């Protein structure tokens, strides 16, 4: 399965569990591994289905998947978003004005 161009530009909030025999284009984990993580409670998921229907779609919450993956990497936290180059300048300007 090729990675979709939409993943290259933005991070989705939810991802579907990939079809059998394929890996997730977002994180590279197999369908089996993802379903085991959901079953163990390590990753949050939502089951979407229509009323009175037996089948539905299982989607994984991307933030919980990333927290799990970074936790396995030993950091335990998500990396901070990149800071704006203007934030340091505005902080310096505020400290000078306060002195």
N, C-alpha and C positions, 0 to 999 in steps of 0.2 A: 504494500500500500504506500503510495507516494504521499508526502506531506502536502497538505492543502496550502495554497498561497495565503489564505486568510490567517493561518497560524504564524506566518512569517512576519506579519505586520502588527498583530494584536494578540493578546493572550485571552483566550475565551474564558468564560466563567464556568462553563460545564463542558465535558466531553463525553461522547458516547463510548461504551465499551466496544472495542473493535470486533469484527466478525471472526468466527472460528478460524484458527490457523494463521491469523494475522496479528501484527503488533500495532500498538497505539502510535499514530503518527506524531503525537504531541510529546510523549515521554519515552517511547520505545519499549515499554513493558508489554508482555504478552497478555492476551485475553484471560488466560488462566491465572496469571499472577495478579491482575487487576481484580478479578472476581474473588480471589482469596483475600486480598487486602480489604475488600468491601465486607466479606463475610466475617473477618476477624475484627472489624470495627476500626481498623487502622486508617481508613480513608472514608470520608463521608460520601454518600450517594443518595440520589433521589429516584424513586420509581414513578415514572409518569405513565398513567393509563387512563383510558376513558371509563366512565362510570359503568359498572356491571360487565366489564370485560376482564378476562383472565390474563391476557397478555398486555404488555406495555413496553416501555423503553426505560432502561436503567442508564442514568447519567451520573458521572462522577464530578464532584465539586473540585475544581482545579486547585484552589487554594489549599484544600486539605491534602491533595496529592503532593503538591510542592512542599508542604510542611513535613510530610512523611519522608519524601526523598531527601530534603536537606537534613532532616533528623538522622537518616541513615548515613549521610555523608559526615556526620560528626559535628556539624555546626549547630543543629537544633533550632536555628532561626532562619527566617527568610532574609535574603540580603536587602539592605536598605535601598530604596529607590535612588537613582542618581540625583545629586544635588545640583541645583541651578547655579551657574557661575555668578549670578547676581546675588545669591543669598549671603555669601561672605562679604561682599561689598556693602550690602545694606546693613548687615550686623555691625560692621566697622563704623559706618556712618552713624548708626544709632548710639554706639558706645561713645563716639566723639561728641555727639550732641548732648549726651547725658552728663558728661564731665564738666 
